[in-house]
Amino acid sequence: MSHSSPERATSLYRLWNRSDELLYVGITHRGWRRFDEHASAKAWWPQVHHVTVAHHRSREDARAAELAAIQSERPLFNIADTVRATRAPRQVITTDGMVCEITSRRSHYVRTEPLRMDYEVECSAMSDDWAPGEMDAFDLFDMWFDRYYDKFKGVAPIFWFVAGRSVFESATPVWGDDWSTYYHPPVEVATGRVVPLAALPVTVMHWCSKGASKGGFIAEATRWTPQPFTSEVDMDMLMDLARFNHGSKCDR
């Protein structure tokens, strides 16, 4: 199994202060080495009193649990996903995705909401530790490039998810086991047709006043968005795009 495989066992950790207030939620497959990085980089690290850890069979499972924990438990220092969690609830409009009916296999409950394809470039979740006003997209991109170029040998993996107001599941080119455990394939409201996964629109990432997407600094710095199920991206190409776009206005 490759080092960056989404099936790699991954841990979800919570960092607490002495008063049992939740400071931070994160995921890692590198154990205590991740805490060493926090200790050397985060001003809030001295507040950490104890750690709790839950283990998951895959990166996607851990990432879904991380997002759910951030949105429901509101840790103090998960900036990017807290921005996402506290913004106004979405309206059922096509600009948020393709409006679909989703039927639960267990309860047969039918919900209607926009669905889209979310993607995450490996290790771009480092943006969790900043907000756009604290770290410019180009500076974050430079940091990510320098830190991970050798690790990925210049080619960064991309992972895909299907996301909506109430769902966040790993995505495969067809509606696979993870989705089908809980839901029937969605039906487009406008046409009544079953939706191929690749027909869903890809999330537009931001790192500016419009939003703070996890890893959005890459899209903001390069103006690049992958096609559905692109499995990797050439980091030198991204650097060329970032250099070309440097100095352009962030709020496009």
N, C-alpha and C positions, 0 to 999 in steps of 0.2 A: 504494500500500500504506500502511495507517495506521501511525502511529508505534509503536503498541503491538502490532502484529500478531505472532502466534506464529511466522510464517514469516520474520520479520526475521533476517538473518544475525547470529549471536551468537558471541562469543569465550569460550572457557574459558581462564582464566589460573591459573597456579600461582606463588606467592610463596615464595622460598627464602632461607634465611640463608647466611652465609658458609661454613658447614660442609655445605651441600647438604641440610639438614634442611627438610622441607616445612612451611611456616608456615600457608598458607592457600590454599584453592581457591575460585574464584568464577567467575561469568559476567557478561558485560556486552556491550552494543552501543554503549557510549559511550567505549570506548578508555581513554586515559590520564586522562580526567576521573574515572573510578572510583578510580584510584590516588590522585588528589588528595584524594578524600573519605576514603580510608583514612588518608592521611598526616595529615589534620587531626583525625581522630577516634579513632585506634587507638593505644593505648600501646605495642603491639608493633611498630609500623611501623619504628622505627629498626633493628630486627633484619633488615629486608629487604635482601638483597644483590643478588639478580637475579630476573628474571621470565621464565617461559616461557609461550607462548600457542599455543593450537590453535583454529582457526576452524571453526565449524559452520554448516550451511545454514539452521538454524532454531533458535528458542529452545528448543523441546522437545528437539531433539537435544543441545543444549548442556546443558540441565538434567539429562537422563538421564546424560550423561557426567560432569557435576559430581557427582551423587549416587554414581555408581559409584566415582569417584576418592576421594571422602571416605570411603566405606566400606572401600575396599581399601588406601588409602595413609595414612589417619589423620593428616591435617594437625593441627598443634598448636592452631589457633585457630578451627576450624569447629565451634562449640559445639553448635548445634542438631542438625545432621545427625550429628555424632559421638555425641550422646546416642542418636539413633535407631539408629546402626550398632552400638553396643556393648551395647545392652540384650539380655536373654536371647532366644534364638531363639524364634520363634512356635510354638505348638502348632497343629495343624490343627483349629481350633475355629471355630464360626460367628460368635462375637463379633469375630473378626478380619476377617470378610468372608463371602462365599458360597463354600463349598468346591467347587472345580471341578477337573475333569481338563483339563490343557492339553497338547496334542500338538504337538511341533515338526514343522514342514514339512520340515526338512532331515534330521534324524536319526530322526524318528518316535518319539522318546523321549516317554513320557507321565509327567507329574508331577501330583501332587495337592496343591493348596494353596488357601488362601482368597484371593479376589480382591475388590477394592473400588475405588471411584472416589475418587481424590485430586484435590483442586483447589488452585489457588494464585491468590490475588488479586494483581494486578500490583503489584510492588515490595514485597510483604509479606515477601520473602526478606531484608529488612534485619534480621530477627530472628536471622539467622545469627550476628550479632556479639555476642549476649548469651545468657545462661541465665536461667531464671525467677527465680533468687535474686538476679540482678544488676539486672534491669529488670522492673518491674511491668507486667502486661498493659495496664493503662489508660494508663500513661505511654508505652509503646511505641505504643499506638493513637493517642494524641494526637500523637506525633511523626510517625507515618505520615500522619495526616490533614493536619497542617499542611504537611508537606513535599510532598505529592502532590495536594492538592485542586485547585490551579490547573492542574497538568499534565494531569489527567484531566477538567477542567471538572466536577468533582463526581460523575463516573460512572466507577468503576474497573473495568477489564476483569478477567475471570476465565478461567483456562486449566484444562483438565481432562486427567487422566491415569488410566490403568488400572494398578493397582499390586498386587503380591503379594510373596511372599517372594523370588522370583527374577526378576520382570518389572517393568518400569516403562516404559510406552509412552504416547504421546499418544493421547487419546481423542476420537472423533467420534461422533455419534449412532448410527451403525451401525459394526460392526467394519470399520475402514477399512484403507487400504493399509499404514500403518506396522505395525499389528498383523499383518496377513495376510502380510507379508513373512516373518515368522518362525514364526507359530503358526496353527493352525486355530482357529476360534471355540471357546471353552471349553464344556464340558458340565457341568451341575450334577450333582454326585455323587449327591445325594439322589433325583433324579428321572430322570436321563439325558437331560434336555432341553438343547438349545442355549440359551445364556444371552443375552438381549438386554442390551446394555451398560448401558442405563438401569435394568436390574433390580438391578445391583450396589449394595450399600449405600455411602453416602457416608462417607468417613473422618470420625470425630469428632476434631476438633482440640483440643489442650490447650496451655496455657502455665502450668504449675503443677507440683506434685510428681508428677502422673500422667504427665507427658511434656512435651517441648519440640518441638512440631511446627513445621515451617517455616511462618511466618505464623500460628501458632496464637494469637498475642496477639489477633487480630481476633475469633476465635470466643470466646476467653476473656472479652474485655471486653464483647462484645455479646450473647452467647448465640445467635448467628445461624449457621445452616448453609444453604448454597445447595441448591436442587434440582438434580439432574443436568443439565448442559449450560446452566445459567443463564450467560449470556455477560458480564454486567456487574452491578454493584451500585451503588445510590445511596449515596454517602458520607454525605449528610446523614441518611439513614435510619439508617445505622450509628452515627453520632454520637448520635442520639436514643436508640438502644438502649444505647449505652455509658453515657450519662448516667443512664438509668433503672436500669441494673444496677450502677453504681459503688457500691462499698462492700459488695457481696455477697461471700460466701466464694468463693475461687478453686476450692477442691477440691470441685467438685460431683460 
